[in-house]
Amino acid sequence: MRGGQLVAACPVCGDDHHLYVSERNGTLLMYCQKCNARFEDIVKAFKNQGAGTQRETLPAVRAQPAAEK
């Protein structure tokens, strides 16, 4: 994380630490600082690499109340 943004490898150019992912006003934002890939290109590259092709059902987890201090 850098400044509230997730930093990862870009699925378009493959370079580490250049893909920035953040959220602003309920909108997911993604941008590669190296190859200038935009959201649509990044999503397409993730899908081409198999992302989103499998659905896993995770067990339900109940939220625990925060401990009082």
C-alpha positions in Angstrom: 0.0 0.0 0.0 1.2 3.5 -0.8 -0.9 6.5 0.2 -4.1 4.4 0.5 -3.6 2.7 -2.9 -2.8 -1.0 -3.5 0.3 -1.4 -5.6 0.8 -4.6 -7.6 2.2 -6.1 -10.7 0.5 -5.0 -13.9 -1.2 -7.8 -15.8 -0.6 -5.9 -19.1 3.1 -5.2 -19.0 4.0 -7.6 -16.1 6.1 -5.1 -14.2 6.0 -5.1 -10.5 5.0 -2.2 -8.4 3.5 -0.1 -11.2 -0.2 -1.0 -11.0 -2.1 1.3 -8.7 -5.6 0.3 -7.5 -7.8 2.5 -5.4 -11.4 3.4 -4.8 -12.9 6.9 -5.0 -16.6 7.6 -4.3 -17.5 4.0 -4.8 -15.7 3.6 -8.1 -12.8 1.2 -8.5 -9.8 2.8 -10.2 -6.8 1.0 -11.7 -3.9 2.5 -13.7 -0.4 1.3 -14.6 2.3 4.0 -14.2 4.6 2.2 -16.6 2.6 1.1 -19.6 -0.3 3.5 -19.1 -2.8 0.7 -19.2 -6.3 1.8 -18.2 -9.1 0.0 -16.3 -10.6 -1.8 -19.3 -7.2 -3.1 -20.5 -6.2 -4.2 -17.0 -9.5 -6.1 -16.5 -9.2 -7.7 -19.9 -5.6 -8.9 -19.1 -6.8 -10.3 -15.7 -9.6 -12.2 -17.5 -7.1 -13.5 -20.1 -5.0 -14.9 -17.3 -8.0 -16.7 -15.8 -9.2 -14.3 -13.2 -12.9 -14.6 -12.5 -13.3 -18.0 -14.2 -13.8 -19.9 -11.0 -16.4 -19.2 -8.4 -15.6 -20.3 -4.8 -18.2 -20.3 -2.1 -16.6 -19.0 1.1 -18.1 -19.9 4.5 -20.2 -17.2 6.1 -18.4 -15.4 8.9 -20.2 -13.3 11.4 -18.7 -10.0 12.2 -17.4 -9.7 15.8 -18.1 -6.5 17.7 -15.1 -4.4 18.4 -13.6 -4.7 21.8 -14.3 -1.8 24.1 -11.2 0.0 25.4 
